[in-house]
């Protein structure tokens, strides 16, 4: 199963459970009805904002730790040099 299929399956199941609770087919266990009626309509926005905050944190952390990988930097330079040499052999101008 690919990641996309796994994500689509889990997202579909979560959306189905959310809709079942939102419509009221099954009451939310251990939570009073008044509380669930107040929380369930705003839950998708909370998930969206939380996911965005998490992803921004991951980007910031990656930028903060970017210089901590000298081996990856050297590997990247070697790959770039090999790609340029490969393209030069085939007559492509890569220094422009």
C-alpha positions, 0 to 999 in steps of 0.5 A: 500500500502506498503512502497516498493510499494509506493516507486516503484510507485513514483520512476517509475513515476519520472523516466518516467518523467525524460526520457520524458524530457531527450529524448525531447518528452516534453520540460522542462517548464520555462527552455531554451533548452540549459540549460536543455540539460546541466542539464538533463544528470547529474541529476541522479548523482546529485540525487545519491550524494545528497541522499548519503550525506543525508544518511551519515548525518542521520547516523552521527546524529544518532551516535551523539544522541545515548547516549540521549536515556537512556529509550531505553537503559534500554528497550534493556537490558531488552529485551536481558535478556528476550531473554537469559532467553528464550533461556536458558530454551530451552537448548541453550548456550548463554554465550559463 
